[in-house]
Amino acid sequence: MSNGTVHLAQAVEGINPMLNFSIFGAFVVITLIIVFRASRNTKTASDYYAAGRAFSGPQNGIAISGDYLSAASFLGICGAIAVNGYDGFLYSIGFLVAWLVALLLVAELLRNTGKFTMGDVLAFRMRQRPVRAAAALSTLSVSFFYLLAQMAGGGGLVNLLLGVQGAVGQSVVIAAVGVVMIIYVLIGGMKGTTWVQIIKAALLITGAFAMTMWVLALYGFNLSGLLAEAVNMAGDNGEAMLAPGAKYGVSEMSKLNFLSLGVALVLGTAGLPHVLMRFYTVPTAKEARRSVVWAIVLIGAFYLFTLVLGYGAAALVGSETILAAPGGVNSAAPLLARALGGPVLLGFISAVAFATILAVVAGLTITASASFAHDVYANVIKKGAVEDKNSEVRVARITALVIGALSIVGGILARDQNVAFLVALAFAVAASANLPTILYSLFWKRFNTTGALCSIYGGLIITITLIVFSPAVSGGENAMIKGVDFHWFPLSNPGLVSIPLSFFLGWLGTVLSKEHNEAKYAEMEVRSLTGAGAEKATVH
């Protein structure tokens, strides 16, 4: 029996698919009951898009952490640390630092505009129809690529967690996840989705905390002892576990790649539409600020947990067993759970992993559907003259159905593909197309419609072009398309190039246009800084 077969046998030993499925099913049933209860109060567009602005700062902060801590955060980072050590933890640092940008530059000002989507903020001082159409396209692009990554990532974990074999079985599970997610959004709107996020965040953070304490207890709460054991288990590569450079210091290009990825992660978070939309679910700017502080504390604590969990998986499971398991590096956290608490803890962590995917795709779907219904249907197609107060919500629900169906099909098609580039693309597009436009709109008096369109469309085109012709798609070691090489852009993530270019295009389009509405900027500045008039800016 070869070493690879031995490690595979070790990885799948003791897994109880029925127990995992039962725990996951219990989560779905409980959350569906809550979503049905929440749907009783979802009547207006404000209820559907912003949960009637009824959540407190702490509640919204927990929901934001639920939105943000995706399967990539939980499974991917634990695995990256277990396999790459120090360099794997750099992801956590990038994701966490990103929240400071959101807190200091975006959260309070966006909430004070008193609207529902990014298009609302931009259209406040610019020509409505072209800007809303561009903002909606950008929102849909980011949401769709993020959705694909979550759905495909869920399919990749099916082999390990539920014991479902073969392409048909994985496709059925992806479809089931998609159907439940659609039900959450269609029935509960933002209120139901927010409660799902809160429950999922509580389960995820509690589970990670319990496992962290368990791992530390095994080593007498001595972190040095844990790290030493991880080094011993890694054998010849042990020293690389504690030093930088194991993955991102191999060459100058790998360092540039990491810098580009880091820039995209840090700046992309403040432009992610499903994160931005959360700031509208609280009643005041103060609560928006509190919600981000709560999110930073919870997310920061969670990423500290991943440090212990990653090295714990390296010490108790071993990187060879992790890499041999179905799901590869993504299996580190579930395998650590099995090593600690056997099939029951593995079942709980498996359910949390799927709950994570469910909750994140629900948040993305409601954001994308709101953007289409509110920006494109109500304000571009209908020019603000919607027939009745329920038609916009009806269009949003139909859009959620379409987006859900597309994400199921896309997730099935991308099932066996490398999904890392999809997440990178979502963050890079958010940082390139959304963030420059938002910051210019909030802080630059001269900024106008032409600048916004150049920044959004230019950012989209540049980012997607560079990704398509990057090693992430072809020619790279982990490229999505194998056997061909048409890449000419050397970086796997385009952030280092696309973000500065998008800022430049926004500036260039502005200075080349004569449009200038200083009075409207002054009004927006007062509103964004004080919140004056924000409560009146609602849609019925």
Steps between C-alpha positions, in 0.01 A plus 500: 500500500648838395549793737229697316249218546589468867449873556169492310381211716600692813316807377164333438512259794225548758288738290125447551311655204154441652595677824647793303187520284267483802672789677499706181132420445417614854670835431303546178166418666560737795613787279209450258256532792670826602492627140125427476440692824710792376307511171181613679640852528653518149252719314674807356821548300665635816407176680627281218827687427593638843296291748303814587824640653400308813828335603726638772873558453605182686243289311613641167865457599442130564315475166787679320747252648268223378499652152876547496619172653438286195608144433827646370564661839416196709618208287746669266705696755517211749629282217745764376652531849509121548689453171699824458534619860592867537413596141152352539426739788574799275154450346344556843694822549390634160134418562505660846690820411245552222236578763688809613452644151128424520471650850699818444397591146171338405260365767359814664496713184316235300239449770439874519390511138198300621468286190509131406768440234830635376313643201297720739816657640648573158175622344447756778725755329524364143285409203278223630449253219856444364656490849239261641540267202879496545475446879251215450728329245796526737293368794369209296851416375655490849203312646490241223871412514486480879189282472677265259791461738273417794284255306795325337686491832199330657501235229869433557440423868216257440731199458652546843209625707200307367671210325322580172697351212505595133405802294124437514495478880701820540277679250189398695647637824599830332144527365356429847715772658385740228130418547514555879685829447233617251228418755678710765513802271155469336314462828702684762663783307778684682343439841490121460847496340641708787371257762653211305832691503476562876431133578774381266754749643417392856543131408821560306672718760386280789618185322835657410546626857423156650743328264768762571472448877504121446817514290676732745395282795671199338827695516450647846392834350857536380500640145871425465433133567232494230731669247784260584274200436386651169865541398575138598203367299613694193832312492752646256279805435452568871709816531306663212179473708613781733685725255372726222565403142379139478248594233536868418878539527610238250564759228468871434186432297340312791567803722337729243209257477446514873524881505239516223272255683545690828408834340188345346394344832559813708329740260243257358309446824383863514360455149324164543131574430361239742710653781408859406128415497519390865565859609143589397332255738565714811296807605783753547858577396612437858361146479675452164828594666427269795419214265840529329678510837315184605587340167869586540511349851322179396689458173832582670436241772401243238820552300703453818313172547599395145866541598461238775271280289737506202807406702284258700403321177868492398596349839212254552410401143807579288524687172540180292171357629327835443624528141401138427143547623209583266485880500876536553600793722132579560472181706741616776236636741258204465786249541621685811144483638497124444841464668373695803144385551436215261198473266271725712730805496579433135125493429452834676792665319382352169155648556653836590705491178188446291306755704780744421458442128120527527507826694757671278326408174170625645660835586653528153172409328291759681761767423505417130120481477459830685747672270318383186149573628576835664762642263417346161125428517369781720738782404633420151213315330211662689683832557388506862131467416423148629133397460434381854700468820530121475620471139864583582513231769333258258771568238768455768359157587486395133860619459606298806343194338692558175830572678455193718438280195805644321720449807388135524588439134828692535592318820440163332709600194783631722476202736842354416671829421742707704270751669772716655506727196124561532542642851803700383296635209213604729734692733698650212184620322363644826828683570538621140148585383317580825739650752651783287151610396367492858795692645503759222124545536521552876814714517570675166295809424592501128404134436226452239305249292770452235761429767271245667427319174870494402595366842231229516507377140876550469559313827275213389656466155861529619456260793317229308739528202810468719349203688409318177856536372666421834661177630185447710309403184769341279867415514530499879561206732141513632339655191129457444547386138756221471706414193498847341698816560378835370604715796711814448429681829745364761298555823225262614311791659479828304444727804844663490432623145121523471432700820737793423378502138137521614578794729682665208210442259257650751721809525554521123130469413417770755752759381410442134131565570350845558219365720521643851228523763657658807166562674405132482840400639458745788159349579645148488794603719268636768283189487793254503669672794192577710227261383264792445208395281613140489186358662280660233694340218309173493304320233145388572 
